Amino acid sequence: MREAVALALAAVVGVSPASVPEGTCEVRDISITWGFKESFRSYISGSIAQGSWEVSGDVGYEIPHFTLTGGTGYVDAARDEGIVAFEGGIVFSGHDGILETALQNPELIITGTREATLVLDVTGDTMEEVSVNQRDVRFATVTWGRGAEEVVPSEGVWGVEGAQVVLTQEGSDAFGTYPAGEVMDPMSFRLEVSPGCLDEGTIWWIPGGVAALTVGASALALAIQRGRRSRGQERP
């Protein structure tokens, strides 16, 4: 079921407020930082390829990261389904024009708890001089641990720091250069929705939640201890 939902979400490009499903949280603001692959950037800008890259639309570049801002979309309150779509992209070029590959129209599709898929349109010529023109390539998987996530429901903020990005087989076939399973640069994002829209039940690991859990555990331990004492007094 979740795969079917993810595939349906992948077909959505440039989600407008009118198309945000009822009961979900509309994305009001989002910023993503991702270096793509440091070694690849170094190769492109180095003395061998003597190349460069250009960004457009919602995609910018601030050393050493590409930045994505201005995307539109939504997530559900539990943060395990959703999509944010962007316009524009990155064009890598080098070797006097032999290499020219464009990665455009990024979509970050939330496919489960602490996991997502990065979808891109890939066009141009790879380093192996293979011409590519593919839309909606499930380029990479994005995963993160519980400790990398921060959720503040009262402010409508959801942030992830240092998520692992791994190239898929589709991404490898379209981009070339790296095999499937290649670990790319980590990705971070910060997303804002309406205050109070995100669930509170699954965020006990943030500082306030930890404090509440500690108090609850102490009260439970005290109740158990008192019960044991009471039962002990009733025994002959």
Secondary structure, DSSP 8 states (H G I E B T S, - for coil): -HHHHHHHHHT--S--GGGS-TTSEE--EEEEEE-S-HHHHHHHHSTTT--EEEEEETEEEETTEEEEES-EEEE-TTSSSEEEE--EEEEEEEGGGTEEEEEEEEEEEEEETTEEEEEEEEEEE-TT--EEEEEEEEEEEEE--GGGEEEEGGGTEEEEEEEEEEE-HHHHHHH-SS-TT-B---EEEEEE--TT-S-STT-TTSHHHHHHHHHHHHHHHHHHHHHHHHHHHH--
